[in-house]
Amino acid sequence: MKYSIKIIFLLLLVNSTKITFGQNNITNETLICGTWKLKSYEEAGVKHLGSANQNESQMIFYADHKFKSIEPGNIENGAWNYNPTTKILTTTDNITKKVAIIKVSKLTSEECVLEFKDPDGILLKVHMIPK
């Protein structure tokens, strides 16, 4: 569970939504860019609300395809890429070079839902909202 939470926070820092007024060309990449915070997550089909400590964590996706994951006591940086056809978000950590492949099951200006399997093969679904 502890490892699952760390992955959730890494992913949280990769997403955010900032849409400006008068912008007519909103793409999936535009929706991903910004700062996202944890609303809830599902582990093996069981829904959990984030703890007070987890609620401080955030995922920031930048327009230049860099990301920052911030959680208490840990900051990670890397690169991201999104394929709108497959709805797959790929992140690569700058230091460890670890690649995460994440399915984006919902992406709106109000919510981003990411699905992935942790190293133990448990399906995690992370629900995020803009910060």
N, C-alpha and C positions, 0 to 999 in steps of 0.2 A: 504494500500500500504506500509506503514512504517513497519508493522509487516512482510509483505511478503519479503521485502528487508532484514530484519534481518534473516529470515529463509534462504534466498538465501546465505547470507554470512556464516551462520553456515555450510551449505552444502559445500560451496566452500573450507572451510578449511579442509575438510575431504579428498580431492582428489589431486593427483599429479602423475607425471610420470617421473621416472628416470630410464632409461635403459642403462646398461653398454655394451660396445663393447665386443663381444665374448660370450655373454649370449645367450644360445640356448633355454632355457626353459622359455619362457615368458607366464605367466598366467594372468588371469584377476586380481588377487590380486597384481601381480607385476605391472600391468598397473595402478591400483588404487593408489598404494603407491607413495607418492611424494607431491609436492606442486602445487596446481591449483589456477588459478585466473579467475575472471569473464570476459567473452568475451561479452556475451549478455544474456538476459533472455526474456521469453515469459510469459505474464500474460493474461489468458483467450484468448489465440491465438494472442495477440498483442505483437510484438517484440520490445524490448527496449535495447538500449546500456547502459552499466553501467555509472553512473556519475563519475566524477573525484574522489569523496570520495569513491564510491563503488569500483573503480579500485584498491584501496589500500588494499582491503579485500582479504583474501586468505584462502584456506582450505588445511590443511596438513594431509595426511594419512600416518601413520607410519606402518612399517612391523610388529610391535608387536601388531597391531590392536588397537592402540590408535590414537586419532585425536586431532587436535588443529584448532579452528576457530578464525581467527584474523580479526577484523573489527575496524575501528576508535572508540576508547573509550571502546572496549569490547574484551576480550579474553575468549573463552570457550574451555574446554577440555572434552574428553570423550572416549568412546570405539566404534569401528565399526566392522561390520561383513558383508560379501558379500556372497550371494548364487548364483553361476554361472548358476545353472539350472533355477532358477526363475528370475534371473537378479535383485534381490532385495538387496539393501544396507540398513542396519539397523544401526542407530547411537543412542547412549545413552549418555546423558550429565552427567558428573560426579556429579555435584551439584544438579541439578533439577531432575535428573533421568528420564527426558523426553525422550521418544523413538520416533525417526523419521523413518518412513518406506518410502524408496525412490526407484523408479524404475530407473535402469541404462539403458537408451535407446540407448546409443552409448558410446563405450569405445575403444579408440585407443591411441597411443602414442602422438597424436596431439590434441585430443579432448575428453572431457567427457561430456555427456549430461544426466542430471538428471531430473526426473519428479516426482512431488508430489503435493498434495493438501494442501493449507494453511488452517488454522482453519475455514475460511469462506467458504471452499469448492471450492475455485478457483484453477484451475490447473495451476501450475507453471512449466516451463521448463527452466532449467538453463544450459547454454552453457559455458563450462570452457576450458581453455587452460593451458598447463604447464607453470609454472613460471620459 
